[in-house]
Structures are given as C-alpha cells and as structure tokens.
Amino acid sequence: MTLIDFALQARDHGLAELPNRFWDLSPERREASAAAIVAAFDRERHAGFMRRYGHLLPAASNGHAIEAVAPTLPPPVTVRNLIYHVCPLVANDGWRHNVHQLLKRARLFNGRRVVAIACGDGTAKPSVVRRAFEQAGGRWDFIELPNDPVLREVVSFLPLLISVSDPSQDQATFYAHTKGNSTEQDRSAAIYWRNMMYHELLDSWQECVDDLRFYAAIGTQLMCWPPDTPPYPTRLRHGTWMFSGTFFWFRNSAVFSHPHWRSVPADRYGAEAWLSGLFPVHAVKSRWQAWPPGSYPTPSPYEPILYSEPIADDPLPDERPGDGTDIPASAWSELFKPSRPQTAIPAASLIVAPKPGPKTIIVLGAFRGGTSFIAQTLYEIGIPIGPLDNKPAEEWAYCNYEDCEIAAALAEQDWSKFAELVTARNSEPVWSFKWPRSVFLLNGILPLVRNPHFIAVTRDPFTALQSELARDAKLDLRATRNHARAVLDFLAAPRGPMLAVSYERGKERPGEVREAIRSFARL
C-alpha cells in the first residue's frame, strides 16, 4: 500500500483532510502530503516511520515549503460500551471463569452493557446468567437467542452491534465472548489466551481508548495472511487479517459510519473476520503479539509456550458480602437443577441436524459408557456396523458390537489400513462403527470418512465407574475422567451432525432411541 492509499483511506474514514486541490499538486507534493498524514498517525513511533517511509519523502527544493494538512482527529472517548456473548455450557465451568474475569472490570463500562445469552439443551438457564451479571450492579440489557453449535457467537453478533450502533465520535465499544468453554485443544492455553486478552484490553482500557483516536480498532494477536490464503478451517474468505480470539475495542464513529458494518459473514468465524471487511490492517493496532504481525503462517494460539507470563484463572468466589464485583456461589446453585420435570427429558436429543446423502455414523462415548448399547441399536434397525452382519446377534454381543477390523486399525493408528476399510464400507449408503477411543483420534478419522455423523452417548459417571471397576482392578481413574470429559467437550462443540443419547433413559425407553436414530440416519 502506498502512502497516498493510506491518506485516502484515512480521509474516507474521517480521520484526515487532504490539502485543497490535492490532485492538482505535483506527484512529489502529493507524496509529501500523504507522508505527513502517515507521520502524524505514527507520532509515537517516529523513528519507525522514518525507517519505513523516509526514502519516499522528497527533498525540499527551491526553498518551497511542503504543503500538508494534519489529520483531523476525533475527540477523546468518554462513553465506553460493552457487548458480550455468553454460551453457558454446563459441561464445564469455562463460562463462569470468563464472566468472573469480565465482571472484575465491569465498572469501566459507563455506556450500554448488552449481554447475549445462548439458550438451549446443555446450557444453564438464562436466569442464572442474568443473576450473575446483575450482581455486579448497574444496568444490564440482555438478548436471549437459541444456541447454535455451528455458528456459535456469530448468531448474536449483529444484534449486539445494532444495540450500540450510535456513531457518536465520543463513543467506543468493547466486544468479547466466553472464550474457551468449548475448546477442543489444550485448555490451559485457552485459559492463558483469554485471560491475557481481558488483562491487555481492560486493565489498560485508558490506553486503548486513547489509541482509538488514531486507529479504528484495538485488539490482540493480530494475524495477517497473503491474498487467497484464508486461515479459517471453514475456508471463509473475508479480508486478509484478524484479531485472533475475537476480543477487541472499536471506535463507534469509524464502524457505524461505514456502509458495510452490517456485513457479518454467516460463518462460525464471521465475528473474527468482520473487522477485516471494514478496515485495512494499518487502521488497527494490536496491543499484544506472540509473533511478528506480518508473519504467516503463525504458531497456534493454543500453544501454552507462547504465553511467557501466563495468567491462570482465579478461584471462583464463594458467597460473601462484597462490593458487587464478585459472583456469589448462590448464583450458580441452579446450574444443575433440571429446567423441566425429569420425566419430560428425552432419551435422545438432536444437537446438530443431519445432512442428506450417504453418511458414516461414528459412535462416541467413554469406556463402559453405553457405546455398545448404541451399536446394538444400530444393528437392530438395520444399519451395518461391520463385516460380520450376517452373524447371529449373540456373536456381535460377544465382541460388544464392535467392528474389530476398524478397531484394530484405530488402535494402531494405521491410517492406510483405516482408509482401505472405509472405502470397502462405503459400499453401503449408511454404515457405522464404534470404538471408545475414537474421540481422541478425530483429526485422523474425519478426513477419511464420508459425511460423518456422530451419536454421543452419556452415562452416569458413578454407574460407569462401577461397571469398569468390576472388569479392571487396575483401572486408571484419571484416564476414565479424561475420556468422559473429552466426550462432553465434543458434545459442547460438535464437528458435524450430532445426536446425543442418555444411556439411562435410553435403556428405559429403547423405542424412543431407535426412532431418534432412524430419523437421524434418515432411513
């Protein structure tokens, strides 16, 4: 990008004025005027400006002064808004830790404070979330929307933007979401990542809003990439940079005067990509970087080693009198109360709708967690579960309704053999397999199977533990816990169509499970 390009974009965003009759100036004077604007924006890093642009500055000749008009900066920010997305998954306490981090700093927001709550199966009741925020005092506005495990925070992003869409020059808005509560990678790095963002962007809020006089947005972990090389797993193409993690401040006048501010991509990474569709990378600033901003590809932010001074989670506060910034334990007491009578809870719940066409059904669950019950049900309704379908049911029961060839290939992580077996099984329009440790190998499995659909079965952990203890006197309880957690984490963030089944309720109502699986497989 040339200096003139920068100056023109600064003018278009209301940040600078060009000299009168700019295009009538000589090329040298146009370059000099643009350079003066860039220099003003780079005022705190003048040496860096000279290194980057000094060779473009024309030497003054004939004693004529170089004409330039300094940028017209917006007034200081005095109104600070908050828009925030909460997905209160009950599978872990990640959302509680996020809310605790936010509410420790809640008093810095003196404008609108708007919270979107994702509602649905597997989430805490909205009243629990509301109460947690109301403990911080002041006015809070809430938006309740159905949870979408595919689009996630993108579902609420545009409604949140609309709620603060005042283009006044003295306003700025901070956006964040409950980061890491559905993370599949190393959870410790996700914790360090989000806590770094809360610290950098909220503990230093005054510096952030001061910088918003010179930049349209302020964030962390700036990532840039070459054209036609989108880093998003969904292959979304929208801009050439992002603030990894999707925590950022933006100046209201810069965003809401832009003609395309409502253009949020309908993609799970749409909120992360949104700013890049509005502003060039030189119009934003990153406060914290684990890699050079221009480098690509970058390390994964989920690598704990990137965080040389990691910020661990605080213990969640107990109930005690305070100034309102702590969340009392009573606010969480309703989390594990069923929101409807126990008898009304279904044996099977659709998490993500099935897709048409041939499919592979992958059964997920912990050891002794009910996967054989699901595989037996698949067998009974006519869905192939391996090469021994012509054998009597008692022989399948002996091997726990498991495709022994698939299980052996996965146990050895022999991906060539697994791909060969998958090709053979694909002669059936719908087929399935179960192997309890599949949940840990999905990165290898999913590229090789056709249209994967998941059935995840959950079982009361105490009952599952008793069953496993009866079979294995040397049981590794930590491995059992980690396996059950991995299944719950996958339920919270599925990677394709998903049906969740309760083992206990399914055994009581097997007909309900059979019909749910029939519908899911679209037989």
C-alpha positions in Angstrom: 0.0 0.0 0.0 1.4 3.4 -0.9 1.4 6.5 1.2 -1.3 8.0 -0.9 -3.5 4.9 -0.5 -3.1 5.3 3.3 -4.0 9.0 3.2 -7.1 8.4 1.0 -8.4 5.7 3.4 -7.7 7.9 6.4 -9.8 10.6 4.6 -12.6 8.2 3.8 -12.8 7.2 7.5 -13.0 10.8 8.6 -9.5 10.8 10.2 -7.7 13.2 7.9 -8.2 16.0 5.4 -6.2 16.4 2.2 -4.8 19.7 1.0 -7.0 21.8 -1.3 -6.8 20.8 -4.9 -4.8 17.7 -3.9 -4.8 16.1 -7.3 -3.6 19.3 -8.9 -0.4 19.1 -6.9 2.8 17.7 -8.4 3.4 14.0 -7.7 6.2 14.9 -5.3 3.9 17.2 -3.3 1.1 14.6 -3.2 3.6 12.1 -1.8 4.8 14.6 0.8 1.3 15.5 1.9 0.4 11.8 2.3 3.6 11.2 4.2 2.8 14.0 6.6 -0.5 12.3 7.4 1.2 8.9 7.9 3.8 10.6 10.2 1.0 12.1 12.3 -0.6 8.7 12.8 2.8 7.2 13.7 3.7 10.0 16.0 4.6 7.7 18.9 6.9 5.7 16.7 8.5 8.5 14.6 11.7 6.6 14.2 9.8 3.6 12.8 8.1 5.9 10.4 11.3 7.3 9.1 12.7 3.7 8.6 9.6 2.7 6.7 8.8 5.8 4.7 11.8 8.2 4.8 13.1 7.1 1.4 9.8 8.3 -0.1 10.0 11.9 1.3 11.0 14.2 -1.5 13.8 16.6 -0.7 12.6 20.2 -0.4 13.8 22.2 -3.4 13.8 25.8 -4.3 13.0 26.8 -0.7 9.3 25.9 -1.1 7.6 24.5 1.9 5.9 21.2 1.5 2.1 21.6 1.8 0.3 19.2 4.2 -2.8 19.2 6.4 -2.5 17.4 9.7 -5.1 14.8 10.5 -8.4 15.8 12.0 -8.6 13.5 15.0 -11.9 12.6 16.6 -12.4 13.8 20.2 -11.4 11.7 23.1 -13.6 8.7 24.0 -15.8 9.4 27.0 -18.5 6.7 26.6 -17.4 3.1 26.8 -20.0 0.4 25.8 -19.8 -3.4 26.2 -21.3 -6.1 24.0 -20.7 -9.6 25.2 -21.8 -13.1 24.1 -22.3 -15.9 26.8 -22.6 -19.6 25.9 -23.3 -21.0 29.4 -22.4 -24.7 28.7 -23.0 -26.8 31.8 -20.3 -29.3 30.6 -17.6 -27.2 32.2 -17.1 -24.0 34.2 -15.4 -22.1 31.4 -18.2 -19.6 31.0 -18.2 -18.9 34.8 -14.5 -18.0 34.7 -15.0 -15.7 31.7 -17.8 -13.9 33.4 -15.7 -13.6 36.6 -12.9 -12.0 34.6 -15.2 -9.6 32.9 -17.1 -8.5 36.0 -13.9 -7.7 37.9 -13.6 -4.9 35.4 -17.3 -4.1 34.9 -17.2 -0.6 36.3 -15.1 0.7 33.4 -18.1 0.5 31.1 -20.2 3.7 31.6 -22.3 3.3 28.4 -24.6 0.5 27.3 -23.8 -3.0 28.7 -25.5 -5.6 26.5 -25.2 -9.4 27.0 -26.4 -12.0 24.6 -27.2 -15.4 26.2 -27.2 -18.6 24.1 -30.1 -20.8 25.3 -30.9 -24.5 24.7 -30.1 -28.0 25.7 -26.8 -28.3 27.6 -26.8 -24.7 28.7 -27.6 -23.1 32.1 -30.9 -21.3 32.4 -30.9 -17.6 31.3 -32.0 -16.6 34.8 -28.7 -17.9 36.2 -26.7 -15.9 33.7 -28.7 -12.7 34.3 -28.3 -13.0 38.0 -24.5 -13.4 37.7 -24.3 -10.1 35.8 -26.8 -8.3 38.0 -24.6 -9.0 41.0 -22.1 -6.5 39.5 -24.6 -3.7 39.9 -25.7 -1.1 37.3 -28.0 -1.7 34.3 -27.6 -4.7 32.1 -29.5 -5.4 29.0 -29.9 -9.0 27.8 -30.7 -10.7 24.5 -31.7 -14.4 24.5 -31.1 -16.4 21.4 -31.2 -20.2 20.6 -27.7 -21.7 20.9 -26.2 -22.6 17.5 -23.3 -25.0 18.0 -22.2 -24.4 14.4 -22.3 -20.6 14.2 -21.7 -20.0 17.9 -21.2 -16.3 18.8 -21.9 -15.2 15.2 -25.6 -15.8 15.9 -25.7 -12.8 18.3 -23.1 -10.6 16.8 -25.2 -8.4 14.5 -28.0 -8.0 17.2 -25.3 -6.9 19.6 -23.8 -4.4 17.1 -27.2 -3.0 16.4 -27.8 -2.4 20.1 -24.8 0.0 20.3 -25.0 1.5 16.7 -24.6 5.1 17.8 -22.0 6.7 15.5 -21.1 9.5 18.0 -17.4 10.3 17.9 -17.0 10.2 21.7 -18.1 6.5 22.0 -16.2 3.2 21.8 -17.4 -0.3 22.3 -15.6 -3.5 23.6 -16.7 -6.9 22.2 -15.8 -10.3 23.7 -17.3 -13.7 24.3 -17.0 -16.6 26.7 -13.7 -17.8 25.2 -12.5 -21.4 25.5 -15.6 -23.1 27.1 -15.9 -25.3 24.0 -12.2 -25.6 23.2 -11.0 -28.9 21.9 -7.3 -28.1 22.1 -5.2 -27.7 25.2 -7.5 -26.0 27.6 -4.6 -24.5 29.7 -3.5 -22.4 26.7 -7.1 -21.3 26.0 -7.2 -20.1 29.6 -3.9 -18.2 29.3 -5.1 -16.7 25.9 -8.4 -15.3 27.2 -7.0 -14.1 30.5 -4.3 -12.2 28.6 -7.0 -10.5 26.4 -9.0 -9.5 29.4 -5.9 -8.1 31.0 -4.4 -6.3 28.0 -7.7 -4.8 26.8 -9.5 -4.0 30.0 -6.8 -3.4 32.6 -5.3 -0.9 30.2 -8.6 0.4 28.9 -7.5 4.1 29.1 -4.6 3.4 26.7 -6.9 1.5 24.4 -9.4 4.3 24.1 -6.7 6.9 23.7 -5.3 4.9 20.8 -8.8 4.8 19.2 -8.2 8.5 18.2 -5.6 7.1 15.8 -7.0 3.7 15.0 -10.4 2.2 14.2 -10.0 -0.8 16.4 -7.6 -2.2 19.1 -7.1 -5.9 19.8 -4.5 -8.6 20.4 -2.8 -11.4 18.4 -3.0 -9.7 15.0 -2.7 -12.2 12.2 -2.2 -11.3 8.6 -2.1 -13.6 5.6 -1.5 -13.4 1.8 -4.4 -13.0 -0.5 -6.2 -16.2 -1.4 -4.7 -17.9 1.6 -7.5 -17.8 4.2 -6.5 -19.4 7.6 -10.1 -20.3 8.7 -10.8 -24.0 8.8 -14.1 -23.3 7.1 -12.2 -21.7 4.2 -14.0 -18.4 4.8 -12.7 -15.6 2.5 -13.3 -12.2 4.2 -10.3 -9.8 4.4 -6.7 -10.5 5.0 -6.2 -10.1 8.7 -7.9 -10.7 12.1 -7.5 -10.3 15.8 -7.2 -14.0 16.8 -9.5 -14.7 19.7 -12.1 -12.0 18.8 -11.7 -9.6 21.7 -11.4 -6.0 20.6 -12.3 -2.4 21.1 -13.7 -0.3 18.2 -14.5 3.4 17.7 -18.2 3.8 17.1 -17.8 6.6 14.6 -15.4 4.6 12.4 -17.6 1.5 12.4 -21.1 2.8 12.2 -20.3 5.4 9.5 -19.0 2.6 7.3 -21.6 1.5 4.7 -20.9 -2.2 5.2 -20.8 -2.5 9.0 -23.8 -4.9 8.9 -21.9 -7.4 6.7 -21.2 -10.2 9.1 -20.2 -13.4 7.3 -22.6 -16.3 8.0 -19.7 -18.5 9.2 -18.6 -19.6 12.6 -15.6 -17.3 12.2 -17.7 -14.4 11.0 -17.2 -12.3 14.1 -13.5 -12.8 14.0 -13.3 -11.8 10.3 -15.8 -8.9 10.4 -13.4 -6.0 11.2 -11.1 -7.0 8.3 -14.0 -6.5 5.9 -14.3 -2.9 7.0 -10.7 -1.6 7.6 -7.2 -2.2 6.2 -4.7 -3.6 8.6 -2.8 -0.3 9.1 -6.0 1.2 10.5 -5.9 -1.1 13.6 -3.5 -1.8 16.4 -2.5 -4.9 18.3 -1.5 -4.5 22.0 0.0 -8.0 22.5 1.7 -10.2 19.9 3.2 -13.7 20.2 4.5 -13.4 16.6 5.6 -10.7 14.2 2.3 -9.2 12.8 3.4 -9.7 9.2 4.5 -13.4 9.6 2.5 -16.2 8.1 1.8 -18.9 8.9 1.8 -18.2 12.6 2.1 -20.5 15.7 -1.2 -21.8 17.1 -2.5 -19.6 19.9 -3.4 -22.8 21.6 0.3 -23.5 22.3 1.0 -22.8 26.1 4.6 -22.0 25.4 3.6 -18.7 23.7 2.5 -17.3 27.0 5.7 -16.5 28.8 3.8 -14.8 31.7 0.6 -16.9 31.8 -2.3 -15.6 33.8 -4.1 -18.5 35.4 -7.8 -18.5 36.4 -8.8 -17.1 39.8 -10.7 -19.5 42.1 -14.4 -18.8 41.6 -15.6 -16.7 44.5 -17.6 -18.1 47.4 -20.7 -16.3 48.6 -19.8 -13.5 50.8 -20.6 -9.8 51.2 -18.7 -7.6 48.9 -18.9 -4.6 46.6 -20.8 -6.4 43.9 -18.0 -7.4 41.6 -17.8 -10.9 42.9 -20.3 -13.5 41.8 -21.7 -15.4 44.8 -21.9 -19.1 44.8 -25.7 -18.9 45.1 -25.8 -17.5 41.6 -24.6 -20.9 40.3 -26.8 -23.1 42.5 -29.4 -23.5 39.9 -27.0 -24.8 37.2 -27.6 -28.5 37.9 -31.3 -28.2 38.6 -33.3 -29.6 35.6 -35.3 -26.8 33.9 -38.2 -29.2 33.3 -39.6 -32.4 35.1 -37.3 -35.4 34.9 -39.8 -37.5 33.1 -40.0 -34.9 30.3 -36.3 -35.1 29.4 -35.9 -37.1 26.2 -33.8 -40.1 25.9 -32.2 -38.6 22.7 -31.7 -35.0 21.7 -30.7 -33.7 18.3 -27.7 -31.2 18.7 -26.9 -30.6 15.1 -29.3 -31.6 12.3 -28.3 -34.4 9.9 -27.3 -33.8 6.3 -28.7 -35.6 3.3 -26.9 -38.2 1.3 -24.7 -41.2 2.2 -23.2 -41.0 5.6 -20.9 -42.6 8.2 -22.2 -42.8 11.7 -19.5 -42.6 14.4 -20.5 -43.6 18.0 -18.7 -41.7 20.7 -18.6 -42.5 24.4 -16.4 -43.3 27.3 -15.4 -46.9 28.3 -18.4 -48.6 29.9 -20.3 -45.5 28.9 -23.1 -47.1 26.7 -21.5 -47.3 23.3 -22.4 -51.0 22.9 -26.0 -50.1 23.6 -26.0 -47.7 20.7 -24.1 -50.1 18.4 -26.6 -52.8 19.2 -29.5 -50.4 18.4 -27.9 -49.5 15.1 -27.5 -53.3 14.3 -31.1 -54.0 15.3 -32.6 -51.2 13.0 -30.5 -52.4 10.0 -27.5 -50.1 9.9 -24.3 -52.0 9.1 -21.8 -52.0 12.0 -19.0 -54.1 10.4 -18.2 -57.0 8.2 -20.0 -59.6 10.4 -23.5 -58.5 9.8 -24.5 -62.0 8.7 -23.6 -63.5 12.0 -26.1 -64.0 14.8 -26.6 -61.3 17.4 -25.0 -63.2 20.2 -21.7 -63.3 18.3 -21.9 -59.5 17.9 -22.8 -59.2 21.6 -19.7 -61.1 22.5 -17.5 -58.5 20.8 -19.5 -55.6 22.1 -21.0 -54.8 18.7 -17.6 -53.5 17.6 -16.1 -53.7 14.1 -12.9 -55.5 15.1 -11.1 -54.6 11.9 -11.8 -50.9 12.3 -10.9 -51.1 16.0 -7.6 -52.7 15.2 -6.7 -50.1 12.6 -7.5 -47.3 15.0 -5.7 -48.9 17.9 -2.5 -48.9 15.7 -3.3 -45.6 14.1 -2.8 -47.4 10.8 -4.4 -44.7 8.6 -3.7 -46.5 5.4 -5.5 -49.6 6.6 -8.3 -47.5 8.1 -8.8 -45.7 4.7 -8.9 -49.1 2.9 -11.6 -50.4 5.3 -13.6 -47.2 5.0 -13.5 -47.5 1.2 -14.9 -51.0 1.5 -17.6 -50.0 4.0 -18.7 -47.1 1.7 -20.5 -49.6 -0.5 -23.3 -49.1 2.0 -25.3 -45.8 1.8 -25.1 -45.6 5.6 -22.7 -47.5 7.9 -21.4 -47.1 11.4 -18.6 -48.0 13.8 -17.9 -47.6 17.4 -14.6 -47.7 19.3 -14.4 -45.8 22.6 -11.1 -44.0 22.0 -12.3 -42.6 18.6 -13.0 -39.3 20.4 -9.2 -38.8 20.7 -8.4 -39.6 17.1 -10.9 -37.5 15.2 -8.3 -35.4 13.5 -7.1 -38.5 11.7 -10.5 -40.1 11.2 -12.6 -37.2 9.8 -10.6 -36.5 6.6 -11.0 -40.2 5.7 -14.7 -40.8 6.2 -17.7 -39.8 4.1 -20.2 -37.2 5.6 -19.5 -38.0 9.3 -22.5 -38.0 11.6 -22.0 -38.5 15.4 -24.0 -40.3 18.1 -22.6 -39.4 21.5 -23.8 -41.4 24.5 -23.5 -40.3 28.1 -23.9 -42.3 31.2 -24.0 -41.5 34.9 -20.2 -41.5 35.8 -20.6 -43.4 39.1 -22.5 -46.2 37.4 -20.0 -46.3 34.5 -17.1 -46.4 37.1 -18.7 -49.3 39.0 -19.1 -51.2 35.7 -15.4 -50.6 34.8 -14.1 -51.4 38.3 -15.9 -54.8 38.1 -13.8 -55.6 35.0 -10.5 -54.0 35.7 -8.9 -54.0 39.1 -6.1 -51.7 37.9 -8.3 -49.0 36.5 -6.8 -45.7 35.7 -9.3 -43.3 37.2 -7.7 -40.2 35.7 -7.9 -41.7 32.2 -11.5 -42.6 32.8 -12.2 -39.0 33.8 -10.4 -37.5 30.8 -12.2 -39.8 28.5 -15.6 -38.8 29.8 -14.6 -35.1 29.7 -13.5 -35.4 26.1 -16.9 -36.8 25.1 -18.6 -33.9 26.9 -16.3 -31.4 25.3 -17.2 -32.8 21.9 -20.9 -32.6 22.7 -20.4 -28.9 23.5 -18.6 -28.3 20.2 -19.6 -30.9 17.7 -17.8 -31.1 14.4 -20.8 -32.2 12.4 -24.3 -33.5 12.7 -24.8 -34.8 16.3 -27.4 -36.9 18.2 -26.9 -37.1 22.0 -28.3 -40.1 23.9 -28.7 -40.7 27.6 -27.8 -44.3 28.4 -30.0 -44.5 31.5 -33.1 -43.0 29.8 -32.4 -44.9 26.6 -32.4 -48.2 28.4 -35.8 -47.3 29.9 -37.2 -46.1 26.6 -35.3 -48.1 23.9 -38.1 -47.5 21.3 -37.5 -43.7 21.6 -33.8 -44.2 20.9 -34.5 -46.4 17.9 -36.8 -43.8 16.4 -34.4 -41.0 17.1 -31.5 -42.9 15.4 -33.8 -43.8 12.4 -34.6 -40.2 11.9 -31.0 -39.1 12.4 -29.8 -41.7 9.8 -32.9 -40.8 7.6 -33.7 -44.4 6.9 
